Amino acid sequence: MRCGVHTEYLTFITPQGIIITSRCRIDIYIMGLCGSKKMNTMQAIRAIRRGEDGVQAIMDNIADIQPQKKNPLGMSPFLTACKSGRTKVVKAFLEGPNSTLLTNKDFSEGLWQSCSGNHLSTELCSMLMTPAKWNGRTADPNHYDRETMCTPLHLCLKKRTAWDTTQMAERAHTISLLCKSGAKFDMFNTNQKTALEMGIYSEFERGCVALIKGGSPLLQVQTYLKDHPHDKHNWVANSLLSKFAFKHPLFVKQMKEQFMQEFDPDGSGELDKGELLHFIAFHVKMGFKNGMSPVTEFDDKDGNLDIPTIKILLKNRCPDLIKKYESLDTDGGGTYSWNELVPISQDFYSKLWNKDRPETAGKDEYANPVIETELKNKYDNMIKEQIRVDTIAEKGKTQRSGKGSKYAAPVVSKTKMAKPSKDSQPLKDGWKEHKDKKTGKSYYYHAETKQTTWKRPTREEEYY
């Protein structure tokens, strides 16, 4: 092969007489075939972005490339390979002669870039969080950038139209992997959203399910609905409540306490038939209020019926419905315990939470069965064997090398990242704060129920 230079292009003439002057092919021909100069950072980045031909050029020149060296935009060959999902190239950099130039910070930024791109690979993320392979170096699953404060979890949960079904499946597996590696669930981005709230907002149900199964607190769903009243019919948030609320110990405890407070005023621990009728009327009222049709014998479209009126209508027009509820007395004691009423409550709330769910919702988040099975077999053991690396990464950030730490993490104001204190959270409806004249302490009074308490009754504790 002969090669020559013409203006800013290099012209190549192949043995077949074909003239090639394409600028985007120049790096491959010069370094892969002519061997006239080493590959620099910009050329390496372009080669990685180019595709399979560029990947081969990287492999041929791996010893000449400094993987950690960044261009003016802050991207290095290593970070570009991570963002482009080039697992083969990332592995070559980690195993190559210049691997020692990569630090914990590079690993963490690589994980972040991988999650930010549209070609996420769970295998690549797992590789970056395997310190045993890389002399203790690992990515921090809680790494964030200063501009958006987004962590890898935030990026995985922000659903995009560019993702196909396979990419969504990859992200669901990666979310599970990040949970196992020690990712935190209470970190806020600049929009004051946690990763779960990000997934709810972008309506990525599959990702949210994976996150909750990985340990994210379900209470964040409740918080999201209260903080976003305009989005109270968000189908993902309500779907998550339907799937997990009655399996979540904290939620079940809250429901039981409020159930007894609302429907068992005598404090006996069980409902008699009069209290059961109030229980039925309450849920009929709630059903009408939320656009459902809990009974067909009457309606409350205008919202004018109160609970006492609904009780009378139930007695006169819905005897079969009352008998259905009375049949829940499984022990024949004539009263109704919390455990006896849980199944029918769960059925009611599941219908309530799913009433706004679109017919095709979530179907675009699953690949065909063959791909799903293939990914499951590929990643199940990988996720199962993933160790916590957040503490290892934290130690790496504080390591000292010479005059300063090359692993130093950006300083972030803790006030930005912290959850608001209970004292700053809004009170439940009907409650007002007062000062005790003797002690100066705050106490809270509900004018309608005549209740007084020293404990601040916040909306965070509400369920119904």
VOKOL-493870 format. One record per residue (C-alpha): residue number from 1; residue in three letters; z, x, y. Coordinates in nm, 2 decimals, padded with zeros to 4 digits. Layout:
! residues N
 resi resn     c3     c1     c2
  NUM  ALA      Z      X      Y
...
***
This chain:
! residues 464
 resi resn     c3     c1     c2
    1  MET  00.00  00.00  00.00
    2  ARG -00.09  00.12  00.35
    3  CYS  00.11  00.01  00.66
    4  GLY  00.05  00.05  01.03
    5  VAL  00.20 -00.07  01.36
    6  HIS  00.02 -00.31  01.61
    7  THR  00.21 -00.41  01.92
    8  GLU  00.54 -00.57  01.82
    9  TYR  00.41 -00.66  01.47
   10  LEU  00.37 -00.43  01.17
   11  THR  00.05 -00.48  00.99
   12  PHE  00.03 -00.44  00.62
   13  ILE -00.30 -00.42  00.42
   14  THR -00.25 -00.49  00.05
   15  PRO -00.47 -00.33 -00.23
   16  GLN -00.65 -00.66 -00.24
   17  GLY -00.75 -00.63  00.13
   18  ILE -00.51 -00.90  00.25
   19  ILE -00.38 -00.83  00.60
   20  ILE -00.02 -00.94  00.66
   21  THR  00.11 -00.94  01.02
   22  SER  00.39 -01.20  00.98
   23  ARG  00.70 -01.08  01.17
   24  CYS  00.94 -01.27  00.94
   25  ARG  00.81 -01.07  00.64
   26  ILE  00.84 -00.73  00.80
   27  ASP  01.19 -00.64  00.68
   28  ILE  01.11 -00.70  00.31
   29  TYR  00.80 -00.49  00.31
   30  ILE  00.94 -00.20  00.51
   31  MET  01.27 -00.17  00.33
   32  GLY  01.19 -00.32 -00.01
   33  LEU  00.86 -00.13 -00.06
   34  CYS  00.80  00.13  00.21
   35  GLY  01.17  00.25  00.23
   36  SER  01.11  00.38  00.58
   37  LYS  01.44  00.27  00.74
   38  LYS  01.78  00.11  00.67
   39  MET  01.85 -00.26  00.71
   40  ASN  02.06 -00.33  01.02
   41  THR  02.29 -00.63  01.08
   42  MET  02.03 -00.86  01.25
   43  GLN  01.77 -00.79  00.98
   44  ALA  02.03 -00.86  00.71
   45  ILE  02.13 -01.19  00.87
   46  ARG  01.76 -01.30  00.90
   47  ALA  01.70 -01.20  00.54
   48  ILE  01.99 -01.41  00.41
   49  ARG  01.87 -01.71  00.60
   50  ARG  01.51 -01.67  00.48
   51  GLY  01.57 -01.77  00.12
   52  GLU  01.52 -01.61 -00.22
   53  ASP  01.28 -01.34 -00.09
   54  GLY  01.54 -01.24  00.17
   55  VAL  01.82 -01.24 -00.10
   56  GLN  01.62 -01.00 -00.31
   57  ALA  01.58 -00.77  00.00
   58  ILE  01.96 -00.78  00.05
   59  MET  02.01 -00.68 -00.32
   60  ASP  01.77 -00.40 -00.29
   61  ASN  01.94 -00.26  00.02
   62  ILE  02.31 -00.36 -00.05
   63  ALA  02.43  00.00  00.00
   64  ASP  02.29  00.02  00.35
   65  ILE  02.44 -00.30  00.49
   66  GLN  02.78 -00.32  00.66
   67  PRO  02.88 -00.68  00.55
   68  GLN  03.15 -00.72  00.81
   69  LYS  02.95 -00.60  01.12
   70  LYS  02.89 -00.90  01.36
   71  ASN  02.60 -00.98  01.59
   72  PRO  02.66 -01.09  01.95
   73  LEU  02.71 -01.45  01.82
   74  GLY  03.00 -01.35  01.60
   75  MET  02.82 -01.38  01.27
   76  SER  02.81 -01.10  01.01
   77  PRO  02.59 -01.07  00.70
   78  PHE  02.90 -01.17  00.49
   79  LEU  02.97 -01.47  00.70
   80  THR  02.61 -01.58  00.71
   81  ALA  02.60 -01.56  00.33
   82  CYS  02.91 -01.77  00.31
   83  LYS  02.78 -02.04  00.55
   84  SER  02.44 -02.05  00.37
   85  GLY  02.61 -02.09  00.03
   86  ARG  02.46 -01.77 -00.11
   87  THR  02.71 -01.71 -00.38
   88  LYS  02.50 -01.43 -00.54
   89  VAL  02.49 -01.24 -00.21
   90  VAL  02.86 -01.29 -00.13
   91  LYS  02.95 -01.16 -00.48
   92  ALA  02.72 -00.86 -00.42
   93  PHE  02.90 -00.78 -00.09
   94  LEU  03.24 -00.81 -00.26
   95  GLU  03.15 -00.59 -00.55
   96  GLY  02.92 -00.35 -00.35
   97  PRO  02.99  00.00 -00.22
   98  ASN  03.09 -00.13  00.12
   99  SER  03.34 -00.40 -00.01
  100  THR  03.64 -00.21  00.13
  101  LEU  03.51 -00.28  00.49
  102  LEU  03.59 -00.65  00.43
  103  THR  03.95 -00.76  00.53
  104  ASN  04.16 -01.07  00.47
  105  LYS  04.03 -01.19  00.81
  106  ASP  03.67 -01.17  00.68
  107  PHE  03.77 -01.36  00.37
  108  SER  03.93 -01.63  00.57
  109  GLU  03.64 -01.66  00.82
  110  GLY  03.40 -01.66  00.52
  111  LEU  03.59 -01.96  00.37
  112  TRP  03.58 -02.14  00.70
  113  GLN  03.21 -02.08  00.75
  114  SER  03.14 -02.19  00.39
  115  CYS  03.31 -02.52  00.46
  116  SER  03.14 -02.56  00.79
  117  GLY  02.79 -02.53  00.65
  118  ASN  02.57 -02.79  00.46
  119  HIS  02.55 -02.57  00.15
  120  LEU  02.92 -02.56  00.04
  121  SER  02.98 -02.41 -00.31
  122  THR  03.32 -02.46 -00.48
  123  GLU  03.25 -02.15 -00.68
  124  LEU  03.21 -01.94 -00.37
  125  CYS  03.53 -02.08 -00.22
  126  SER  03.71 -02.00 -00.54
  127  MET  03.58 -01.65 -00.54
  128  LEU  03.72 -01.59 -00.19
  129  MET  04.07 -01.72 -00.30
  130  THR  04.11 -01.50 -00.61
  131  PRO  04.32 -01.20 -00.48
  132  ALA  04.35 -01.05 -00.83
  133  LYS  03.98 -00.96 -00.82
  134  TRP  03.98 -00.80 -00.47
  135  ASN  04.28 -00.58 -00.46
  136  GLY  04.51 -00.85 -00.31
  137  ARG  04.26 -00.96 -00.04
  138  THR  04.22 -01.34 -00.01
  139  ALA  04.11 -01.61  00.22
  140  ASP  04.37 -01.82  00.40
  141  PRO  04.32 -02.19  00.32
  142  ASN  04.48 -02.27  00.65
  143  HIS  04.26 -02.06  00.87
  144  TYR  04.13 -02.23  01.19
  145  ASP  03.91 -02.14  01.48
  146  ARG  04.05 -02.14  01.83
  147  GLU  03.79 -02.38  01.97
  148  THR  03.83 -02.68  01.74
  149  MET  04.15 -02.60  01.56
  150  CYS  03.98 -02.73  01.25
  151  THR  04.08 -02.59  00.91
  152  PRO  03.86 -02.57  00.60
  153  LEU  04.01 -02.91  00.49
  154  HIS  03.90 -03.07  00.83
  155  LEU  03.55 -02.93  00.78
  156  CYS  03.53 -03.06  00.42
  157  LEU  03.64 -03.41  00.52
  158  LYS  03.41 -03.45  00.82
  159  LYS  03.12 -03.64  00.65
  160  ARG  02.77 -03.57  00.77
  161  THR  02.44 -03.75  00.71
  162  ALA  02.29 -03.41  00.61
  163  TRP  02.49 -03.40  00.29
  164  ASP  02.33 -03.53 -00.02
  165  THR  02.52 -03.67 -00.32
  166  THR  02.55 -03.33 -00.49
  167  GLN  02.70 -03.17 -00.17
  168  MET  02.95 -03.46 -00.14
  169  ALA  03.05 -03.39 -00.51
  170  GLU  03.09 -03.02 -00.43
  171  ARG  03.31 -03.10 -00.13
  172  ALA  03.54 -03.33 -00.34
  173  HIS  03.59 -03.05 -00.58
  174  THR  03.65 -02.80 -00.30
  175  ILE  03.91 -03.02 -00.15
  176  SER  04.10 -03.03 -00.48
  177  LEU  04.07 -02.65 -00.49
  178  LEU  04.20 -02.61 -00.13
  179  CYS  04.50 -02.84 -00.22
  180  LYS  04.59 -02.62 -00.51
  181  SER  04.56 -02.30 -00.30
  182  GLY  04.82 -02.42 -00.06
  183  ALA  04.63 -02.59  00.22
  184  LYS  04.86 -02.77  00.47
  185  PHE  04.81 -03.14  00.53
  186  ASP  04.98 -03.17  00.86
  187  MET  04.76 -02.94  01.07
  188  PHE  04.60 -03.11  01.37
  189  ASN  04.26 -03.03  01.53
  190  THR  04.19 -03.05  01.90
  191  ASN  04.13 -03.43  01.86
  192  GLN  04.48 -03.46  01.72
  193  LYS  04.36 -03.56  01.37
  194  THR  04.48 -03.43  01.04
  195  ALA  04.23 -03.36  00.77
  196  LEU  04.30 -03.70  00.61
  197  GLU  04.26 -03.88  00.94
  198  MET  03.93 -03.69  00.99
  199  GLY  03.81 -03.82  00.65
  200  ILE  03.91 -04.18  00.73
  201  TYR  03.74 -04.16  01.07
  202  SER  03.41 -04.03  00.93
  203  GLU  03.44 -04.27  00.63
  204  PHE  03.44 -04.01  00.35
  205  GLU  03.63 -04.21  00.09
  206  ARG  03.57 -03.97 -00.20
  207  GLY  03.70 -03.67 -00.01
  208  CYS  04.01 -03.87  00.11
  209  VAL  04.09 -03.98 -00.25
  210  ALA  04.07 -03.61 -00.36
  211  LEU  04.30 -03.51 -00.07
  212  ILE  04.56 -03.77 -00.15
  213  LYS  04.55 -03.68 -00.52
  214  GLY  04.60 -03.32 -00.41
  215  GLY  04.93 -03.42 -00.23
  216  SER  04.84 -03.53  00.12
  217  PRO  05.09 -03.79  00.24
  218  LEU  04.97 -04.15  00.23
  219  LEU  05.18 -04.22  00.53
  220  GLN  04.91 -04.06  00.74
  221  VAL  04.68 -04.36  00.66
  222  GLN  04.94 -04.59  00.81
  223  THR  04.97 -04.37  01.11
  224  TYR  04.60 -04.36  01.16
  225  LEU  04.57 -04.74  01.16
  226  LYS  04.86 -04.77  01.42
  227  ASP  04.71 -04.49  01.64
  228  HIS  04.36 -04.64  01.62
  229  PRO  04.40 -05.02  01.67
  230  HIS  04.03 -05.05  01.75
  231  ASP  03.96 -04.92  01.40
  232  LYS  04.22 -05.13  01.21
  233  HIS  03.94 -05.27  00.98
  234  ASN  03.83 -04.91  00.88
  235  TRP  03.73 -04.97  00.51
  236  VAL  03.83 -04.62  00.40
  237  ALA  04.18 -04.65  00.53
  238  ASN  04.23 -04.99  00.37
  239  SER  04.07 -04.87  00.05
  240  LEU  04.32 -04.58  00.02
  241  LEU  04.61 -04.82  00.07
  242  SER  04.47 -05.04 -00.20
  243  LYS  04.43 -04.75 -00.45
  244  PHE  04.76 -04.57 -00.38
  245  ALA  05.02 -04.78 -00.19
  246  PHE  05.18 -04.94 -00.50
  247  LYS  05.19 -04.60 -00.68
  248  HIS  05.35 -04.41 -00.38
  249  PRO  05.73 -04.39 -00.41
  250  LEU  05.79 -04.39 -00.03
  251  PHE  05.57 -04.69  00.03
  252  VAL  05.72 -04.88 -00.26
  253  LYS  06.06 -04.81 -00.13
  254  GLN  05.97 -04.93  00.22
  255  MET  05.80 -05.24  00.09
  256  LYS  06.11 -05.33 -00.12
  257  GLU  06.34 -05.28  00.17
  258  GLN  06.13 -05.49  00.40
  259  PHE  06.07 -05.75  00.13
  260  MET  06.44 -05.80  00.09
  261  GLN  06.50 -05.81  00.46
  262  GLU  06.23 -06.07  00.52
  263  PHE  06.27 -06.29  00.21
  264  ASP  06.63 -06.25  00.09
  265  PRO  06.85 -06.33  00.39
  266  ASP  07.15 -06.40  00.18
  267  GLY  07.13 -06.05  00.03
  268  SER  07.16 -06.16 -00.33
  269  GLY  06.90 -05.91 -00.44
  270  GLU  06.67 -06.19 -00.58
  271  LEU  06.49 -06.49 -00.43
  272  ASP  06.58 -06.84 -00.51
  273  LYS  06.32 -07.12 -00.51
  274  GLY  06.36 -07.19 -00.14
  275  GLU  06.32 -06.82 -00.05
  276  LEU  06.02 -06.80 -00.29
  277  LEU  05.85 -07.08 -00.09
  278  HIS  05.91 -06.88  00.23
  279  PHE  05.75 -06.58  00.05
  280  ILE  05.44 -06.78 -00.04
  281  ALA  05.41 -06.93  00.31
  282  PHE  05.44 -06.59  00.47
  283  HIS  05.15 -06.45  00.26
  284  VAL  04.94 -06.77  00.32
  285  LYS  04.99 -06.72  00.69
  286  MET  04.90 -06.36  00.67
  287  GLY  04.59 -06.44  00.47
  288  PHE  04.46 -06.69  00.73
  289  LYS  04.54 -06.44  01.01
  290  ASN  04.32 -06.18  00.85
  291  GLY  04.02 -06.40  00.79
  292  MET  04.09 -06.49  00.42
  293  SER  04.12 -06.83  00.26
  294  PRO  04.44 -06.80  00.05
  295  VAL  04.43 -07.18 -00.01
  296  THR  04.16 -07.45  00.01
  297  GLU  04.38 -07.75  00.06
  298  PHE  04.43 -07.68  00.43
  299  ASP  04.33 -07.41  00.68
  300  ASP  04.48 -07.23  00.98
  301  LYS  04.16 -07.09  01.15
  302  ASP  04.31 -07.16  01.49
  303  GLY  04.64 -06.99  01.40
  304  ASN  04.85 -07.29  01.51
  305  LEU  05.04 -07.34  01.19
  306  ASP  05.39 -07.18  01.18
  307  ILE  05.57 -07.08  00.86
  308  PRO  05.79 -07.41  00.84
  309  THR  05.47 -07.62  00.87
  310  ILE  05.30 -07.42  00.60
  311  LYS  05.60 -07.47  00.37
  312  ILE  05.56 -07.85  00.41
  313  LEU  05.19 -07.84  00.35
  314  LEU  05.24 -07.62  00.04
  315  LYS  05.49 -07.86 -00.10
  316  ASN  05.27 -08.17 -00.04
  317  ARG  04.92 -08.03 -00.11
  318  CYS  04.96 -07.72 -00.33
  319  PRO  05.20 -07.79 -00.62
  320  ASP  04.98 -07.59 -00.87
  321  LEU  05.00 -07.28 -00.65
  322  ILE  05.38 -07.31 -00.63
  323  LYS  05.40 -07.35 -01.01
  324  LYS  05.19 -07.04 -01.05
  325  TYR  05.45 -06.84 -00.85
  326  GLU  05.74 -07.00 -01.03
  327  SER  05.60 -06.89 -01.36
  328  LEU  05.66 -06.53 -01.26
  329  ASP  06.03 -06.58 -01.35
  330  THR  05.98 -06.38 -01.67
  331  ASP  06.35 -06.36 -01.76
  332  GLY  06.41 -06.74 -01.71
  333  GLY  06.70 -06.68 -01.48
  334  GLY  06.58 -06.93 -01.21
  335  THR  06.55 -06.65 -00.95
  336  TYR  06.28 -06.40 -00.87
  337  SER  06.33 -06.02 -00.85
  338  TRP  06.13 -05.76 -00.67
  339  ASN  05.98 -05.64 -01.00
  340  GLU  05.87 -05.99 -01.10
  341  LEU  05.69 -06.04 -00.77
  342  VAL  05.52 -05.69 -00.74
  343  PRO  05.21 -05.78 -00.95
  344  ILE  05.12 -06.08 -00.74
  345  SER  05.20 -05.89 -00.42
  346  GLN  04.98 -05.60 -00.53
  347  ASP  04.69 -05.84 -00.60
  348  PHE  04.73 -06.01 -00.26
  349  TYR  04.74 -05.68 -00.06
  350  SER  04.45 -05.53 -00.26
  351  LYS  04.23 -05.83 -00.16
  352  LEU  04.36 -05.81  00.20
  353  TRP  04.28 -05.43  00.22
  354  ASN  03.94 -05.46  00.06
  355  LYS  03.81 -05.76  00.25
  356  ASP  03.62 -05.55  00.50
  357  ARG  03.48 -05.31  00.24
  358  PRO  03.09 -05.30  00.26
  359  GLU  02.91 -05.39 -00.06
  360  THR  02.75 -05.04 -00.09
  361  ALA  03.05 -04.85  00.04
  362  GLY  03.11 -04.51 -00.13
  363  LYS  02.81 -04.54 -00.36
  364  ASP  02.63 -04.26 -00.16
  365  GLU  02.91 -04.02 -00.24
  366  TYR  02.84 -03.97 -00.61
  367  ALA  02.55 -03.78 -00.77
  368  ASN  02.38 -03.90 -01.09
  369  PRO  02.60 -03.89 -01.41
  370  VAL  02.43 -03.57 -01.54
  371  ILE  02.51 -03.37 -01.22
  372  GLU  02.86 -03.52 -01.20
  373  THR  02.94 -03.41 -01.56
  374  GLU  02.79 -03.07 -01.50
  375  LEU  03.00 -03.01 -01.19
  376  LYS  03.32 -03.14 -01.35
  377  ASN  03.28 -02.91 -01.65
  378  LYS  03.20 -02.62 -01.42
  379  TYR  03.50 -02.67 -01.18
  380  ASP  03.78 -02.84 -01.37
  381  ASN  03.93 -02.52 -01.52
  382  MET  03.86 -02.33 -01.20
  383  ILE  04.06 -02.58 -01.00
  384  LYS  04.33 -02.59 -01.26
  385  GLU  04.38 -02.21 -01.26
  386  GLN  04.37 -02.18 -00.88
  387  ILE  04.69 -02.02 -00.76
  388  ARG  04.86 -02.06 -00.42
  389  VAL  04.73 -01.80 -00.18
  390  ASP  04.86 -01.93  00.15
  391  THR  05.17 -01.71  00.13
  392  ILE  04.96 -01.41  00.03
  393  ALA  04.73 -01.46  00.32
  394  GLU  05.03 -01.50  00.55
  395  LYS  05.16 -01.16  00.45
  396  GLY  04.82 -01.01  00.50
  397  LYS  04.82 -01.13  00.86
  398  THR  05.14 -00.94  00.94
  399  GLN  05.03 -00.61  00.77
  400  ARG  05.03 -00.31  01.01
  401  SER  04.75 -00.05  01.01
  402  GLY  04.78  00.23  01.27
  403  LYS  04.84  00.10  01.62
  404  GLY  04.80 -00.26  01.54
  405  SER  04.72 -00.52  01.28
  406  LYS  04.36 -00.58  01.19
  407  TYR  04.48 -00.89  01.02
  408  ALA  04.65 -01.04  01.32
  409  ALA  04.62 -01.42  01.34
  410  PRO  04.54 -01.59  01.68
  411  VAL  04.85 -01.71  01.86
  412  VAL  04.87 -02.09  01.87
  413  SER  05.11 -02.30  02.06
  414  LYS  05.34 -02.47  01.81
  415  THR  05.37 -02.77  02.04
  416  LYS  05.01 -02.84  01.99
  417  MET  05.04 -02.83  01.61
  418  ALA  05.37 -03.01  01.57
  419  LYS  05.41 -03.38  01.48
  420  PRO  05.56 -03.58  01.76
  421  SER  05.94 -03.61  01.72
  422  LYS  06.08 -03.95  01.62
  423  ASP  06.24 -03.99  01.97
  424  SER  05.89 -03.99  02.12
  425  GLN  05.74 -04.24  01.88
  426  PRO  05.70 -04.60  02.00
  427  LEU  05.96 -04.87  01.91
  428  LYS  05.88 -05.16  01.68
  429  ASP  05.79 -05.48  01.85
  430  GLY  06.09 -05.67  02.00
  431  TRP  06.32 -05.37  02.01
  432  LYS  06.46 -05.22  02.34
  433  GLU  06.65 -04.91  02.41
  434  HIS  06.99 -04.93  02.59
  435  LYS  07.26 -04.67  02.68
  436  ASP  07.62 -04.69  02.55
  437  LYS  07.85 -04.67  02.86
  438  LYS  08.12 -04.48  02.67
  439  THR  07.92 -04.22  02.48
  440  GLY  07.60 -04.21  02.68
  441  LYS  07.41 -04.23  02.35
  442  SER  07.11 -04.46  02.30
  443  TYR  07.13 -04.77  02.09
  444  TYR  06.86 -05.03  02.01
  445  TYR  06.88 -05.41  02.04
  446  HIS  06.64 -05.68  01.91
  447  ALA  06.69 -05.99  02.13
  448  GLU  06.53 -06.24  01.88
  449  THR  06.72 -06.13  01.57
  450  LYS  07.03 -06.02  01.76
  451  GLN  07.03 -05.69  01.56
  452  THR  07.18 -05.37  01.70
  453  THR  07.14 -05.02  01.56
  454  TRP  07.20 -04.66  01.65
  455  LYS  06.89 -04.55  01.45
  456  ARG  06.56 -04.56  01.65
  457  PRO  06.34 -04.83  01.48
  458  THR  06.00 -04.67  01.52
  459  ARG  05.66 -04.81  01.42
  460  GLU  05.62 -04.52  01.18
  461  GLU  05.86 -04.71  00.95
  462  GLU  05.67 -05.04  00.96
  463  TYR  05.47 -05.16  00.66
  464  TYR  05.36 -05.51  00.71
***
